[in-house]
Amino acid sequence: MNKPIVWIHGDCLSPYNPVLQKYPDAPAIWVWDEALIEEWQLSLKRIAFIYECLLELPVVIRRGDMAQEILAFAQEHDANLVVTAKSPSPRFDDICNQMEGSITVEVLEVEPFFGYDGYIDLKRFSRYWKVAQNYVFRSNLSLSDSEKDSFA
């Protein structure tokens, strides 16, 4: 029988995360990835936004090496499975590969916010939104230009 933990990452910070829905009673972890914060030069404003999102989730917050912290958390909970949501980040695949030698990793699909196959710079929300808004507002939503601008 599987005894899972849930790994929450920056690409699925929603309380409706499919992993939290499938495993609502499993212990969950978020790890501040200091290397990523430095590499992407995340602003204090962005870090505060992420933290506010985390406050709405049933998650233990740690910092350090992502794979090592997740594996330590799994061991503390006698877990034999790490469950997480899919991410487009190449870093995500590296972290999963680091853990797979020590524990089973299950990756659940996430329903995309919108359909798009091209490149999007994910370092800043405004760059993402410039692409996304063109697809999101094509739907049946009938928003005024001022309402659309409020999302930009």
C-alpha beads as a LAMMPS data file, in Angstrom:
LAMMPS data file: protein, C-alpha beads

152 atoms
151 bonds

1 atom types
1 bond types

-500.0 500.0 xlo xhi
-500.0 500.0 ylo yhi
-500.0 500.0 zlo zhi

Masses

1 110.0

Atoms # bond

1 1 1 0.000 0.000 0.000
2 1 1 1.268 3.460 -0.885
3 1 1 1.888 6.034 1.782
4 1 1 2.302 9.331 -0.084
5 1 1 3.518 12.814 0.605
6 1 1 2.575 15.726 -1.626
7 1 1 5.176 18.015 -3.181
8 1 1 3.785 21.471 -3.975
9 1 1 5.827 23.603 -6.381
10 1 1 5.488 27.017 -7.970
11 1 1 3.656 25.822 -11.049
12 1 1 0.609 24.661 -9.103
13 1 1 -0.007 26.778 -6.010
14 1 1 -3.762 26.423 -6.095
15 1 1 -5.867 24.857 -3.345
16 1 1 -7.506 23.065 -6.304
17 1 1 -4.194 21.455 -7.210
18 1 1 -5.096 17.949 -8.491
19 1 1 -2.594 16.398 -6.090
20 1 1 -4.245 17.995 -3.057
21 1 1 -7.616 16.887 -4.410
22 1 1 -6.490 13.275 -4.896
23 1 1 -4.532 13.045 -1.609
24 1 1 -6.247 15.501 0.779
25 1 1 -4.923 13.823 3.934
26 1 1 -1.310 13.344 2.827
27 1 1 1.359 15.573 4.379
28 1 1 2.441 18.270 1.915
29 1 1 5.712 20.150 1.491
30 1 1 6.906 23.295 -0.268
31 1 1 10.640 23.953 -0.555
32 1 1 12.057 27.400 -1.214
33 1 1 14.629 26.696 -3.917
34 1 1 17.328 29.244 -3.140
35 1 1 19.278 28.441 -6.304
36 1 1 16.189 29.184 -8.404
37 1 1 15.424 32.370 -6.482
38 1 1 18.948 33.601 -7.185
39 1 1 19.050 32.388 -10.792
40 1 1 15.719 33.984 -11.685
41 1 1 16.376 36.998 -9.421
42 1 1 12.910 36.767 -7.918
43 1 1 11.848 40.018 -6.320
44 1 1 10.768 40.307 -2.720
45 1 1 7.312 41.187 -4.061
46 1 1 7.134 37.877 -5.971
47 1 1 8.398 35.909 -2.962
48 1 1 5.753 37.574 -0.769
49 1 1 3.057 36.682 -3.321
50 1 1 4.139 33.028 -3.325
51 1 1 4.210 33.004 0.475
52 1 1 0.661 34.405 0.609
53 1 1 -0.455 31.607 -1.729
54 1 1 1.239 29.043 0.511
55 1 1 -0.652 30.341 3.540
56 1 1 -3.846 29.070 1.886
57 1 1 -2.460 25.555 1.507
58 1 1 -1.989 22.714 4.021
59 1 1 1.754 22.672 3.491
60 1 1 4.992 22.529 5.502
61 1 1 7.437 25.159 4.254
62 1 1 11.170 24.450 4.112
63 1 1 14.198 25.807 2.316
64 1 1 17.259 24.194 0.850
65 1 1 18.061 21.635 -1.806
66 1 1 14.736 20.673 -3.324
67 1 1 15.261 16.922 -3.793
68 1 1 17.036 16.471 -0.454
69 1 1 14.321 18.287 1.502
70 1 1 11.503 16.359 -0.186
71 1 1 13.242 13.032 0.453
72 1 1 13.891 13.961 4.093
73 1 1 10.216 14.929 4.497
74 1 1 9.142 11.618 2.952
75 1 1 11.401 9.714 5.324
76 1 1 10.041 11.645 8.341
77 1 1 6.530 10.526 7.338
78 1 1 7.514 6.949 6.441
79 1 1 6.269 7.659 2.922
80 1 1 7.081 5.503 -0.077
81 1 1 5.589 7.830 -2.708
82 1 1 6.005 11.491 -3.688
83 1 1 3.033 12.864 -5.601
84 1 1 3.201 16.165 -7.429
85 1 1 1.665 18.098 -10.318
86 1 1 3.287 18.245 -13.740
87 1 1 5.451 21.245 -14.525
88 1 1 6.882 22.530 -17.816
89 1 1 10.118 23.487 -16.066
90 1 1 13.258 21.553 -17.092
91 1 1 14.340 21.947 -13.464
92 1 1 11.274 19.939 -12.436
93 1 1 12.435 16.933 -14.470
94 1 1 15.899 17.162 -12.910
95 1 1 14.441 17.164 -9.378
96 1 1 12.183 14.185 -10.153
97 1 1 15.136 12.287 -11.629
98 1 1 17.217 12.977 -8.501
99 1 1 14.500 11.509 -6.286
100 1 1 13.490 8.514 -8.413
101 1 1 16.481 6.464 -7.303
102 1 1 15.258 6.720 -3.690
103 1 1 11.455 6.855 -3.906
104 1 1 8.614 6.461 -6.390
105 1 1 7.451 9.752 -7.901
106 1 1 3.927 10.083 -9.300
107 1 1 3.263 13.121 -11.492
108 1 1 -0.357 14.139 -12.071
109 1 1 -1.485 16.123 -15.084
110 1 1 -2.863 19.619 -14.562
111 1 1 -5.643 21.032 -16.713
112 1 1 -4.016 23.910 -18.588
113 1 1 -5.288 27.440 -18.051
114 1 1 -5.306 27.855 -21.835
115 1 1 -4.065 25.960 -24.886
116 1 1 -0.732 27.177 -26.272
117 1 1 2.218 25.338 -27.783
118 1 1 4.703 28.189 -28.249
119 1 1 7.391 29.612 -25.986
120 1 1 6.404 31.744 -23.010
121 1 1 8.925 33.412 -20.719
122 1 1 7.803 32.231 -17.274
123 1 1 10.198 34.371 -15.235
124 1 1 7.719 37.241 -14.948
125 1 1 3.940 37.017 -14.762
126 1 1 3.510 40.070 -17.004
127 1 1 5.373 38.294 -19.840
128 1 1 3.200 35.216 -19.375
129 1 1 0.011 37.273 -19.227
130 1 1 0.796 39.143 -22.466
131 1 1 0.522 35.803 -24.260
132 1 1 -2.192 34.240 -22.079
133 1 1 -4.711 37.073 -22.269
134 1 1 -5.008 36.661 -26.028
135 1 1 -6.165 33.070 -25.523
136 1 1 -8.140 33.447 -22.331
137 1 1 -10.319 36.261 -23.631
138 1 1 -11.130 34.367 -26.841
139 1 1 -13.459 32.216 -24.770
140 1 1 -17.081 33.002 -24.084
141 1 1 -16.152 35.682 -21.588
142 1 1 -17.397 39.062 -22.646
143 1 1 -15.254 41.490 -20.719
144 1 1 -14.876 45.145 -21.515
145 1 1 -11.458 46.527 -22.469
146 1 1 -11.115 48.118 -19.023
147 1 1 -11.853 44.748 -17.349
148 1 1 -9.245 43.062 -19.562
149 1 1 -6.739 45.798 -18.678
150 1 1 -7.253 45.124 -14.976
151 1 1 -5.726 41.660 -15.508
152 1 1 -2.636 43.023 -17.279

Bonds

1 1 1 2
2 1 2 3
3 1 3 4
4 1 4 5
5 1 5 6
6 1 6 7
7 1 7 8
8 1 8 9
9 1 9 10
10 1 10 11
11 1 11 12
12 1 12 13
13 1 13 14
14 1 14 15
15 1 15 16
16 1 16 17
17 1 17 18
18 1 18 19
19 1 19 20
20 1 20 21
21 1 21 22
22 1 22 23
23 1 23 24
24 1 24 25
25 1 25 26
26 1 26 27
27 1 27 28
28 1 28 29
29 1 29 30
30 1 30 31
31 1 31 32
32 1 32 33
33 1 33 34
34 1 34 35
35 1 35 36
36 1 36 37
37 1 37 38
38 1 38 39
39 1 39 40
40 1 40 41
41 1 41 42
42 1 42 43
43 1 43 44
44 1 44 45
45 1 45 46
46 1 46 47
47 1 47 48
48 1 48 49
49 1 49 50
50 1 50 51
51 1 51 52
52 1 52 53
53 1 53 54
54 1 54 55
55 1 55 56
56 1 56 57
57 1 57 58
58 1 58 59
59 1 59 60
60 1 60 61
61 1 61 62
62 1 62 63
63 1 63 64
64 1 64 65
65 1 65 66
66 1 66 67
67 1 67 68
68 1 68 69
69 1 69 70
70 1 70 71
71 1 71 72
72 1 72 73
73 1 73 74
74 1 74 75
75 1 75 76
76 1 76 77
77 1 77 78
78 1 78 79
79 1 79 80
80 1 80 81
81 1 81 82
82 1 82 83
83 1 83 84
84 1 84 85
85 1 85 86
86 1 86 87
87 1 87 88
88 1 88 89
89 1 89 90
90 1 90 91
91 1 91 92
92 1 92 93
93 1 93 94
94 1 94 95
95 1 95 96
96 1 96 97
97 1 97 98
98 1 98 99
99 1 99 100
100 1 100 101
101 1 101 102
102 1 102 103
103 1 103 104
104 1 104 105
105 1 105 106
106 1 106 107
107 1 107 108
108 1 108 109
109 1 109 110
110 1 110 111
111 1 111 112
112 1 112 113
113 1 113 114
114 1 114 115
115 1 115 116
116 1 116 117
117 1 117 118
118 1 118 119
119 1 119 120
120 1 120 121
121 1 121 122
122 1 122 123
123 1 123 124
124 1 124 125
125 1 125 126
126 1 126 127
127 1 127 128
128 1 128 129
129 1 129 130
130 1 130 131
131 1 131 132
132 1 132 133
133 1 133 134
134 1 134 135
135 1 135 136
136 1 136 137
137 1 137 138
138 1 138 139
139 1 139 140
140 1 140 141
141 1 141 142
142 1 142 143
143 1 143 144
144 1 144 145
145 1 145 146
146 1 146 147
147 1 147 148
148 1 148 149
149 1 149 150
150 1 150 151
151 1 151 152
